[in-house]
């Protein structure tokens, strides 16, 4: 059981779009995400850690994803590069090897375990903690805020997560140093990058990014940021984006920044630990995900054939081929495409600047769309438990749909399973799919 996920991932390469089915086990990988701040107290004791690891195994999970770096810049182990979080919301964690305990408990239970990182998040705005607040304010991104102009993140009111500028070499060096430290320090089966992106479409418009972009296109801009885009009042109390002459190239350049960071990260991780799997977690909403500088598709897919925002060169920065493991977030109330079509069709994802439409805004549609964009490369369909509130029937259907239409399942987050006591519904949904798959 311990190496089930490894077997499945190897099978992916051979099977292409046919999905992951272990000949011996007849199951697909199922990952449980473990947010460390949301579970701070319950994960503060070794026996509690082992208890919840076993609960995951009993529910049918095959792997865990453990947050190692939070949005406050802090990590959950003693680090040479980042501050260690010892206290959260007034509770001081007892002194023990938190990460090592989790890794050992997972492997003892026959599960694989991945370390995850809130990559370019360097400030928690709720608690005002992080390197942007204390240590490296020069790292903060500068956002182009409607009606306010250019604003450093520390000046944006009610900002919950503060992002560093991903283009800064010092920021990239810092993040990669942490990844490599964790890879060498702990026996993780792989590492997953979360928030490996820009903050949103408003970010980053710093002087540094302007100079880098001008070097990329080989010319000076006369008007910045208006040559990229401008905000204009829409007459209804809101704002609309008016794209400038260099908007498409700006989108392309930002994607190149993230692509090159991922490429460098993979190379440096493989150099220190060749067998370590490298992966990412993103939103599934590809048609608007360009707003955060990420092209998670295969480089064989050309979005310029489908979208006005993409240049023909944008496809060169599709990073699917760099990854050993990828999970998306199909974070939708509508499970089937038919259900979506019967709805009003409007949906605004977490990173979006405006409402969007499309069949991909359902669990079924999101998985099928991801399959096409990834060119048959494997991916795990991710679900946000709270999308289904107290509707256990819809929750069960979403679990089964993600398993049916993707190569595995990622459940975000264990805190919601615990709080709603949905271990039973989760286990029954997994069992129902696996019984169906055997027929």
N, C-alpha and C positions, 0 to 999 in steps of 0.2 A: 504493500500500500504506500510505503514511504516515497517510492519513486514513480508513483502513478502519473503525476503531472508531467514528469520528464518523459515518460513513455508516450503520453498523449501528444506532447509537443513535437516529439520526433515523428510521430504518426502524422501530424499536420503536414510536415514537409513532404511526406510521401503521398498523402491523400488529397492535398489541395483543398478544394471547396467541399469535399465530401464530409468534412467534420472530423472530430476526434472521438474515436471509439476504441477503447482498449479491448483487444480481442479476449483477454483473460477476464476483465472486469465488466465490460459492456457499459461503461459509464463515461461521461464527459467531465472535465475538470469543473469544480465549483469553488469559488473563492469567497471568503468572508472578509470584509474590510473592517479593520479595528482602529477607529479614531482614538488617539490617546488622550486628548483633552476631554472629550465627551465621556470617556470611561476612566477618568483619572483615578478616582478613589477605588473602584472595584478592581482595577489592574495594579493596585499598590501592594499586593500580597502574593507570594509565590503559590500558595494553595488555591487562591482565587483564580490566578492565571491558569493553572492546570485544570481547574473546574470548567472554565469557559472554553478552553481548548477542546476538552472532551465533549462539551455540549455541541460544539461545531462539528466534531467528527460524527457524533450520534445523529445529527441533522442531515448528514450526507455530504458535508463539505470535504473537499480534498486538499485545500490550501488556505492559508491565512495571509492577509496583507496587513502588516503592522506599521503604523505611522512612526517614523523615526525623527522627522523634523516637522514641527508645526508651523503655523502662520506667524508665530512670534519670534522666529529665527532660532528658537531654542530646540535642542535635541535631547533625547531621552537617555543619553549615555554620556560618560565623561569624554569630552572631545578636546582636541588641540585647536580646533578651528571655530567652534560655535559654543555659545553659552549653553550650559546644561540646565534644563528645567527641573527643579526640585520641589517647587510649590505651585499649586494651581487652585485658585478660588479659596485660598486660605488653608488648604490641606497640604501638609508636607509629607512627601512620600518617604517611607522607611528606606534606609540605605541597603540596597541589594542590587545584584546584576539584573536589571529589568529586562534588557534585550536578550541577554544570554539565557535567562529563565524561559522566556517566550520561545526562543529558538529550540531549546532542548525539549520543552513540553510539546511543541508541534511535532518534532521529529519522533519523539517517543510515542506519540499518538498516531504515527503513520501519515502525517500531513506535511506538505511542503510549506515553506514560509518565505514571504517576500517582504523586504523593507521598502517603505514608501516615503516620499519627501514632498513637502510643499515647496517646490523648487525655488521659484523667484518671489515667493511671499516672504517679506522680511520685516513685517510689522503687524501686530494685532491691534487694531484700532479701538476695540472694546476695552482692552486692558492697558493700552498704550505701552506695549512691550515689543521689543525687537530692535535689531541693529539699525534700522532707519531712525528710531527714536534715540538710541544710545549707542554711539560708536561710529556709524557710517551714514549720516544723513545725506552725504553726497551720492549715495547709491539710489536714492528715491527717484522714481519715475516722475516726469512732468506730464500732466494730463492737459488736454485741450478741452476745457469744460464749456458747454453751451452757455452763453450769456456772461461768462466770467473770464474767458481767455485762458492763457497758460497758467497752470497752478501746480506747484509741487504737491506731492501726495499729502504731506503733513499739513497743508493748508486747506485740504478738501474736507468740508464738514461731514461728520458722521461716517467717515470712511472706515469700514470694518476690517478690510484686509488691505494692507499697503504693499505695493509691489516695487521691487527694484527694477532698474532698467536692464533688460536682458542683454543689451548690446555692449554693456560695459565689461571690459576684460577682467577687471577686478571682481565683479560679481560672478562671472563665469568661473574664474579661478577658485573663488570661495566655495561655490556649490560643488564643483568637481572634487575639490579637496575633501569635502564631507563624504561624498559618495565613495571615494576610494578608501577613506578611513574606515567606513562601515564595512565595505567589502573585505578588507583585510582583518578587521577586528572580530567579525561575527560570521557564523556559518549559514548565512542566508542562501537560499536557492536562487534568488534573483533580486533585482532592485527595480522599482517602478517609480517613474517621475510623474507626479501630479503637479498641477499649476506650472508646468514647463512651458510658459506662454507669456504674452503680454497681458496687461491688466484688462484692457478692452480696446475699442476702436479709438478712444481718446488718447491712448498712450503709445509711445513716449515721444514728446515733442521738445526734448531738451536740446541745448546747443550742441551737445555731443552727437546726438542722433541726427541732427540736421547736417553736421559736417560729414558723418559717415554716409548718409544717404546721398549727399552731393558727390562724394567720392565714388559711390556706387554707380550713379548715372552719368558721371563725368561732366557736370555743369553746376554752376551756382544758381540758386533759386532767388528770384527777385522779391517774392512775397512768401513769407513763411509764418504761419502754416497754410495760408490761403492757396498757395500753389498745389498743396496736397488736397485740402478740402476746407470749406468754411461752414460754420453753423448759421442758419437763417431761421428767424421766427416763422412758424407755419400759420399764424393767424388764429390758432385755436389754443393758445397758451403753451404750445410746445415748440420743439425745434426740429428742423430737418437738415440733413447733411447735403451740401452742394459740392460735388466732387470737382476738384481742380484738374489741371492738365497732367499732373504727375501722380494722381491718386493710384492708378494701377501699378505703377512702378514702386510706389511706397508700399503697397500691399505685398508686392513681390519681394522687396528688400527685407521687410520684416520677416517673411517666411524664410528667407535665406539665413537670417540671424538665428532663428530657432533651429533650422535644419543643421547648420554648421555646429551649433552648440551640442545637439544630439549626436552628431557624427563624432565630434571630439570626445564627448563623454563615453561613447561606446568604445572607442579606440583605447582610451586611458583605463577604463574598467577592465577590458579584456586583457590588457597588458599586465595588470596586477593579479587578475583572477580569471583565467581563460574560460573556465566552465560556468561562470556566473551568467545567468540570463538577464538581459537588459530589456526593459519595457516601459510603457507609458499608459496613462489613463487620461482620456479626454472626453469632452462632450461628443455626442453622436451627431449633432446638428451641423453637418458639414457645410451646407449652403451659406451659413452665416458665421462659421468658425474662422473664416479668414479675418474676422474682426480682432482676433487675439493672436494673429501672426502664425497660425499653425496650419500646415497642410499634412494631415495624418493619412492621406490616401497613398496608394501605390504611385510610383513615378511613371507607371505606364498609363495612368489615367490623366487626360488632359481637360481640366476644368474650363479652359477658355472656350471649349466647344459648347459649354452649357451655361456659363455665367459671364455677365458683362464686366465683373470686377477683376477677372483673371487675365493675365497676359499669357501668351504661348509659353513663356519661360517659367511660369509659376509651377508647372508640373515637375520641374527639375528639383523642387524642394519638397516633394512628397517623401515623408520619412518612414513609410511602412517597411521598406526593405532594411532599415537599420534595426528594427525591433525583433526580439525573440518572442515577446509576449505583448499583447495589446488588449486593453479593455476599454469599452466606450460606455457612455452613460445614456441609456435609453430611458430618460427620465420623463415618462409620459403617463397620464391617467388612462388614455385610450390604448388598449392592448392590441386590437386588430386594426387594420387599415379601414375596414368597413365602419368600425366605431368612430374612427377619426372623421371619416367622410360624413357621418351623421351629426357630428359636432359643428360648432360655428367655424372651425378650421383655424382660428387664430391662436397663436401660442407664442410666448416670449420666454426664451431660454435664459439661463443664468447670465450668460456672457453677452447677450444680444442688446443692441441699441434700439431695436424696434420689433414689432410683432412680425411673425413670419407664418407662412402656410406651406403645406406639402404633406404627402403621404408618409414621408420619413418621420413625421412628428407623432409617431405611434410606435409601440414596441415592435410589432411585426414589421412595419415599414422601415423603422430605423435599422433593424438587423439586416433586412434584405438590401437596403441601400448601402449599408456598410460593406456587405459582401461584394457588391459590384465595384465600389470604389477601391477596395483593397485587392482587387484582382484575384480573389480566391485565397488570399492569405488569411490565416486563422485569426479569430478575435473572440473575446468573451463578451457577451451581452450583459451590460451592467444595469442594475435597477436600484432605485431609491425607494426604500421601504415606505417612507412617509407619504409618497405619492398616493398610496392606497388607504391611508388613514385606518379606519376600523373595518374596511371591506376585505375580509379574509378571502372571499371568493375571487375578487379581482386580483388580489395579491398572488394567490395560487396560480391564476391564469397567466399572470406576468412572468412568474418563475418558469412555468412550463413553456411559454412562448420564447423567452430568451434561450432556453436550452434547446428548443426545437429548431430555431432559426439561426443560431450562432454555434460556435464551437465549444461553448462552456457558459458559465454563469458567474457574475460578480454581484454580491449582495452588499449594498451600502446602507446602513452600517449596523454592526452588531448591537449598538446601543438601542436601536429601534426594535430589534427582535427581542431584546431583553425587556425593555419597558412595556412592550405590548404582549409579552409572553407568547410570541409567535413561533417558538421552536417546533411545536406540533404542526401548524400549518406549513412551515417551511419543509419539514421532513416529509410530510404527506405529498406536497407538491413535487419534490424531488423524486420520491418513490413512484408517483403517478407517471411522471415523464419517463423514468427508466423502465417501468413496466410496458409503457407504450412503445418505447424504442426497441424492446426485445421481440415485439410481435412481428 
